[in-house]
Amino acid sequence: MTTLSIVEARNGLAEAINRVSYGGERVVFARRGKPVAALVSPEDLALLQKIEDAEDVRAAARALKEYDRNPAAFKSLDEYLVGREVEA
């Protein structure tokens, strides 16, 4: 993994993109030595999104299990929305 400062990234963005798209590298952009962003291939991004989706499914399954154990502990949507402003 390559780390570039923001100044280096600004001056060499095309090269960083080539390293990611053709070399399969991951590039981290840092400001004052702290990582602030990353450049990854579309394949890596798709993999990250699949991982996030799988975690969302696991979280939903846990919530449904909890609801099945004790439905009275949960509010209905109507109860939840009382007093809240909802944008359409």
For each residue, the residues with C-beta under 8 A, 3 or more apart:
1: 25 26 27 28
2: 16 19 25 26 27 28
3: 27 28 29 30 35
4: 8 9 12 16 27 28 29 30
5: 8 9 29 30 31
6: 9 10 29 30 31 36
7: 10 11
8: 4 5 11 12
9: 4 5 6 12 13 16 27 29
10: 6 7 13
11: 7 8
12: 4 8 9 15 16
13: 9 10 16 17
14: 17 18
15: 12 18 19
16: 2 4 9 12 13 19 20 27 39
17: 13 14 20 21 39
18: 14 15 21 22 23
19: 2 15 16 22 23 25 27
20: 16 17 23 24 25 26 27 39 40 41
21: 17 18 41
22: 18 19
23: 18 19 20
24: 20 41
25: 1 2 19 20
26: 1 2 20 38 39 40 41 44
27: 1 2 3 4 9 16 19 20 38 39 40
28: 1 2 3 4 35 37 38 39
29: 3 4 5 6 9 35 36 37 38 39
30: 3 4 5 6 33 34 35 36
31: 5 6 34 36
32:
33: 30
34: 30 31
35: 3 28 29 30 38
36: 6 29 30 31
37: 28 29
38: 26 27 28 29 35
39: 16 17 20 26 27 28 29
40: 20 26 27 44 45 48
41: 20 21 24 26 44 45
42: 45 46
43: 46 47
44: 26 40 41 47 48
45: 40 41 42 48 49
46: 42 43 49 50
47: 43 44 50 51
48: 40 44 45 51 52
49: 45 46 52 53
50: 46 47 53 54
51: 47 48 54 55
52: 48 49 55 56
53: 49 50 56 57
54: 50 51 57 58
55: 51 52 58 59
56: 52 53 59 60
57: 53 54 60 61
58: 54 55 61 62
59: 55 56 62 63
60: 56 57 63 64
61: 57 58 64 65
62: 58 59 65 66
63: 59 60 66 67
64: 60 61 67 68
65: 61 62 68 69
66: 62 63 69 70 73
67: 63 64 70 71 74
68: 64 65 71
69: 65 66
70: 66 67 73 74
71: 67 68 74
72:
73: 66 70
74: 67 70 71
75: 79 80
76: 79 80
77: 80 81
78: 81 82
79: 75 76 82
80: 75 76 77 84
81: 77 78 84 86
82: 78 79
83:
84: 80 81
85:
86: 81
87:
88:
